[in-house]
Amino acid sequence: MKNNIIIKPFYAIIFGGDGDLSKRKIIPAFFHRWLDGQLDMDFEILCVSRSIKEEKSLKRELEKFISRTADSSDNQKNIDAFLKNVKLINLRNTSTNEFEKLSVIVNSKKEWQRIYYLSVPSGAFAEICNILKKKKLIQANSKVVLEKPLGHDLASSNLINATVLSAFTEKQIFRIDHYLGKETVQNLMVLRFANHLFERAWNADNIDNIQITVAEKLGVEKRAGYYDKTGALLDMVQNHLLQLLCLIAMEPPSQLTPDAVRNEKLKVLQSLRLFDKSTVKSDVVRGQYTRGNIAGEKVNSYLENIEKYNSDTETFVAIKAFIDNWRWKNTPFYLRTGKRMKKRYSDIVINFKAVQHNIFPESQHEMVNKLIIRLQPEERIELVQLSKVPGPGGYRFKPISLKLDFVDSFKSRMPDAYERLIIDILRGNQTLFMRHDELEAAWTWIESINKNWLKESRLVLYESGTWGPGDEILDGDAQWQTK
Ligand code: BG6
């Protein structure tokens, strides 16, 4: 999308610049925006690292990751040209003296905006922000980007926010949730608010239930230390799934300004029904994967992956949630996410109610429509409706889909979520970033699960390569939609 806010020359200072996220997502995202001509101003990306001492080794590493995402024939030339803008800053520790190295560089071009990207565990945020403040490295046009998870509960998240807010103003803080940068996710707003058709039916009168699934084939990979302290509820639901839920459930904002959009999302989060001991037992399922088989390949259990004999951390969670407001009264929102599932896919399924009166009594199928919004791996929207099977002799029905496939329709490369978000940060547009109060409301709801769950429920084991547990939380005839 063209946007005429001009991006000013900038320094992007990435703490954790040699980390996995930076190599896989952040730096390649800068590369692609540069390749597309969107970064035609002066800029420097300063990768802050503790372990890498030589700029050459950093660049070799980055080159490997960038070329995995680039497909043009003159790749190498472009990558080399882009990497001229990348510098290494080796900080042995976060002491004031060490920060002098950074200070000298950024103060040589005081008029450039500074983007401090904290791609490090949130336990380090306070220390970094305090030193940036002490060394007077924060200017009015500086910004700070915070990667999730922000803390591990409401109190720790509030503490982190308070420290960051003592160095930066709320307008300078970009709390990133990469799901909001995905093309299909952004398209949700267009689907709902730029088309007349669906919005009329978008309510409890017409919709039976809504399902949001984010299924992953991968296990915990090399993140055992992080994951075992976090689990699926905090790693995926607290942020990504709740943000999807907000976009599906929110009221139309009066305009597309950051605060108008975030105010509506906040109202959804604040209307989420809190869990108690009894509902956490009936409406929340947590699971952990055991050994299994995925696409013909044997895979280990979670405990084997993390090399522990015992752990209560969940790698799967399914929740029946309710939004207590006028539009969604008593409509179940089924949220489900898990690792080591049969296939990787994420989608949102809007299950409409059956027709009020069935004049085709011999039909085998329930008369329902579904709108399936597939976020990944393919990006498409599908409207499932019943159709008559051609031929004489009565009515036989078959569900058929009207499909809108984004890649076919637009024939263009789908940018990675980080590309969009990085440009928004550089332009100062906070619409797709979480505000402090949104985070607080999300934590309040998550805590109502966590506090009650610990006492009331047990972890369910599921075999890798299956769809996991969770059928028992579904009401009536509802079924999980699987790919
Ligand atoms: C991250 C989680 O935020 O999202 C990971 O920490 C998860 O555990 C990842 O694998 C999923 O993102 P995507 O874009 O691949 O669906």
Boltz pocket constraint, residues with backbone or C-beta under 6 A from the ligand:
constraints:
  - pocket:
      binder: B
      contacts: [[A, 216], [A, 235], [A, 236]]
      max_distance: 6.0
